[in-house]
C-alpha cells in the first residue's frame, strides 16, 4: 500500500473528531484540570481543608457550602434570587452533588456530555450571581470555562486519558448516546 492509502485508511478508521494526537492530549489534560477543579471544590467544602473553606465551615461540621458565596458575594440584578438560596439545604445538596459528580465524571471520562452540560450550567449560574463581573462588562472566567467544557464534549476529550471509549461502547450509552 502507498503512504497515501495508509493515511486515508488510518483517518477513516479514527473516530475521534481531532486528528492530531498532541491536540487530543491537550484537550484531555484540559478536561482533567477542570474535573480536578470541580472535585477539589467539593472536597474542600466537604472537609474544610482551609483553602477556600475553613475547618469550621466544612459541610461535615455543619457549615453550608452555599451560605458564604450566595449570602455575601452576590450582586447585580439577580442578587435577590441567589441570596434567597443561601444556606438552603436543597441548594447545599444540589451544589455539592453537582461539584462531586461533574468532577468525577470529567476525571474518569464517563458521561462527558452530561458532565460538560451540567458544569457549564453551574458556571453560568455562578457568573450570573455576580453581574456585572468585576473586571469586564460581561466576560469572565466562568463563561470561558463553560465554553471550554462544551468544546471538550464536542471533541470527545474523554476518549484520551479517560474511559470514554469504553464508556461509549457500553450498551447503556449505545442505547442513550446523550450519556456519552
N, C-alpha and C positions, 0 to 999 in steps of 0.2 A: 504494500500500500504506500501511496505517496504521503508526504508530510501533510499536505492539504486535506487529504481524505481522513487521515488520523485526527487532525484538528477538528474537522467537521463532525466526525463520529463522536469525539470526546465532548464537544459542546452540545450536540444533540442529546447525549445521554445525561448531561449535567442538568439537574432540575433546579439548581439554585439560580435566582434571578441576578446574582452578582457573579461575574465570570472570574475576577481576579482573586486568587487565594489570599493575597495580602489584604484586600478590601474586606473579604469575609471575616478575617481575623480582627480587623479594626472594628467592624460592626459588632462582632461577638464581644470584644472587650468593652465596647461602649454599653452593651446590654448588661454585662456582668457588673460594670461600675454603677449603673443606675439601679440594678437589682440590689447591690450591696447597700446603696444609699437608702433605699426603702426599708430593707431588712434591718439595717443599723438603727434607723429612726425607731422602728418597732422595739428592738432590744433595749435601747437607751430609755425609751419612755416606759417600758415594762419594768425594768430593773433600777432605773435612776442611777446610771453609771457616772453621772456628773459631767457629761459633755454638754447636752442641751437640757437635760433633766437632772436636777439634784436628787440625791437619795430620798429625801423626804417627799419629793413629788412623784416618786415611782408609782406606777399603777398598782403594783402588788402591795404597796404601802398605803393604799387608799387614795392616792393622788388621781387627778383627772388629766388624761392626755390632751384633752381639748380645752380645758379651762384657761390655761395661760395664754395661748395664742388667740383663741376666739374671745376670751374675756378682756384682753388688754391691747392686742395689737391690730385689731381690725379697724378699718377706716373706709371712708367713701360711701357711695350711695347704697351699698348692700350691707353696711356695718350692722344695722339693726337685726337683719336676718341672721347673720353669722353670730353675733353676740348672743342671740336668744338660744343658740345651740350649745354655748359654752358650758361644759360640765355635765351635760345631759348624758345619762347612762347609755342611751341608744347611740348617741354620737360617738362616745368613747369606744363602744364595742365595734361599731362600723369602721371607725377610723383605724383602730388597732388591727382589726381583721383585714382591712384593706392593705395597710402597710405590710403586714406579715405575708399575706397571700401574693401580693404583687411582687414583693422582694423575692420570695421563694420561687415563684414561677419564673421570673426573669433569670435568677441564678441557675435554676435547673434546666431552663429551656423548654418547659412544658407549658402549654396554654398561653403561648406568647401573644397571640392576638387578643385574647381576653385580658391578659395582664397589661398589655400596652394600652388598650382602650380604657380600662379602669384606672391605670396610672395616669394617663393623660387627663381623664376627668378629674381625678383628685388634684392634680397640679393646676388645672384651670380653676377649680374651686378655690384653691389656696391663693391664686392670683387675684381672683375676683374679690376675695376678702380684704384686700388692701389696695383697692383702686383709689386714685391712680398710683402706680408704682413710684417709689421714692426717687429713682434716677432717670426716668424716662416717661414720656406722656402715656404710653400704653404697653411697652415691651419690657419683659424681664425674664429671668432665668426659668421661671415656671413655664412660660409659653414655649421657650426654646426646648426645654426638656420634654414637654408634651409632644412637640413636633418630632423630636428625635425618636421618642417611643413609637409613634405611629410609623415613622420610616423604618425602624428596626423590624417591626412586624411585617411590613411590606417586603423587605429584603430577606425575610426568614433568617434572622441572625441566630436563632436558636439551633439551626442545623449545624453550626460551627461552635465548638466548645460548649455544647449543650446536648440535651436529649431530644432535640426537635425532630430529627429524622425518625428515631424510634417512636416517639410520641405520635408523629404524623401517620405512621404505619399501623397504629392500633385500630381495632375495629370501631371503637367509640369515635375516634377522630375521623375515620373514613366515613362513618355514618353522619357525623355532625362536624363538617370541616371548619366551622367557626371556632371550634375548640383548639385548633392548631396553634 
